[in-house]
Amino acid sequence: MATRTRRSQRRTDALTRERIVEAAVELLDSAGDGGLTFKTLTERLKTGPGAIYWHVANKDELLEAATDGVVAAALAVEPDGTPRDEIRALAFSLFDAIDEHPWLGTQLAMQFSRNPWGTVVPRIFESIGRRVRGLGLPESSWFIATSALVHYILGAAGQNAANARSAGRGVNRAEFLDATSKAWERLSREDYPFLHAIADQVREHDDREQFVAGIDFILAGVITDRSAT
């Protein structure tokens, strides 16, 4: 009995929380949320469930840890330049992370709605918020400006990732945009004059350029607001 206990303890010690989270991210990337179970995780790690439960209490905790790990890596970039340059660099890093991990957008939305006091939401707000503070805004504007940036970044990046997944299922992006543009052009010009005016832009736009343009619009707005105060 003592020998079995020592072997079990050694196996538990060798299996770190970091390795468990790494394996969880791999499973999420390949099979999605539904493919991540403690059974599939034990098979991948070649261990028993007890060794995993030693480090992670349940699937919700595991999903939060996986989300936090990917977000932490994305925010670990060392941008250089003005606070505005750094915000853009962090935004692109989050954009790429959400694009590379199809499950991440959904998990981020869940963290914001269900667990804003956990590790993920404070990490994102702190990273963007420090740069917002560096823009010289009055303190009363920090939360509003940071919230606008964070929600835009995650929303736009999540939508782009969803579009990319559609393309991965056999939908050609250029054909999709062309069909959308033509459909808008067929709408009543009287009822939809704006959509008629921008239909060609939809057909030709670049996702990353569109994304950073949104960041610049928000930053221009908050900087103008600072100048007016």
JOVEN-V758790 format. One record per backbone hydrogen bond with DSSP energy under -0.5 kcal/mol. CO is the residue of the C=O (numbers start at 0). NH is the residue of the N-H. Records with the same first field share a line. If there is no record, write none. Layout:
CO=NH ; NH
This chain:
0=4
1=5
2=6
3=7
4=8
5=9
6=10
7=11
8=12
9=13
10=14
13=15
15=19
16=20
17=21
18=22
19=23
20=24
21=25
22=26
23=27
24=28
25=29
26=30 ; 31
27=31
31=34 ; 35
32=35
34=36
36=40
37=41
38=42
39=43
40=44
41=45 ; 46
47=50 ; 51
48=52
49=53
51=54 ; 55
57=61
58=62
59=63
60=64
61=65
62=66
63=67
64=68
65=69
66=70
67=71
68=72
69=73
70=74
71=75
72=75
73=76
76=78
81=85
82=86
83=87
84=88
85=89
86=90
87=91
88=92
89=93
90=94
91=95
92=96
93=97
94=98
95=99
96=100
99=101
100=103
102=106
103=107
104=108
105=109
106=110
107=111
108=112
109=113 ; 114
110=114
114=117
118=122
119=123
120=124
121=125
122=126
123=127
124=128
125=129
126=130
127=131
128=132
129=133
130=134
131=134 ; 136
132=135
137=140
138=141
140=144
141=145
142=146
143=147
144=148
145=149
146=150
147=151
148=152
149=153
150=154
151=155
152=156
153=157
154=158
155=159
156=160
157=161
158=162
159=163
160=164
161=165
162=166
163=167
164=168
165=168 ; 170
166=169
169=171
171=175
172=176
173=177
174=178
175=179
176=180
177=181
178=182
179=183
180=184
181=185
183=186
187=191
191=195
192=196
193=197
194=198
197=200 ; 201
198=202
199=203
200=204
205=209
206=210
207=211
208=212
209=213
210=214
211=215
212=216
213=217
214=218
215=219
216=220
217=221
218=222
219=223
220=224
221=225
222=226
223=227
224=228
225=228
